[in-house]
Amino acid sequence: MDIILVIVAGILMILGILGSFLPVLPGPPISWLGLLVLYLTEAIPMNWPFLTITFLIALAIFILDYIIPAAGTKKFGGSKAGMIGATIGLIVGLIAPIPGGIIIGPFLGALIAELINKAKPDLALKAAFGSFLGFLASTSLKFLVCAIYAVFYIVRIIKYSDQLF
């Protein structure tokens, strides 16, 4: 049973990391679920303080994920269209076989959306830059937390490998 839980936890870790970039998956909460599932194994002793702290961090990042992009967009005079464009640009950048598409896509998406939404190109460029910075900050923060949770997962697997396998 422990092997199945370790595999499920690993899958949740991978999904959490993917969720850092894909807007349809809440990355940090999914990675935290991976930690929880790992701690449900008989080999790894339950650590409620650790799980509580990591849960609160995942929850805070989940909430900040909605605040940071909006703050970046607002600070640079952007609109909701810019945030939506950045998200669409990310999806296109992930699908398109363009080097750096994951970075170029959100910026171009925000720029195109702002150009459609606003009349002046200089304002659209500034707003797209703000949308892009907010998106990049939020995505980086989510990825960092998910990567740290993945390291916790790997360390626990190595530490208790003799009891798990």
ABEGO torsion letter per residue (X at the ends): XAAAAAAAAAAAAAAAAAAAABAABBAAAAAAAAAAAAAABAABBBBAAAAAAAAAAAAAAAAAAAAAAAAAAAAAGBBAAAAAAAAAAAAAAAABBBBGAAAAAAAAAAAAAAAAABABAAAAAAAAAAAAAAAAAAAAAAAAAAAAAAAAAAAAAAAAAAAAX
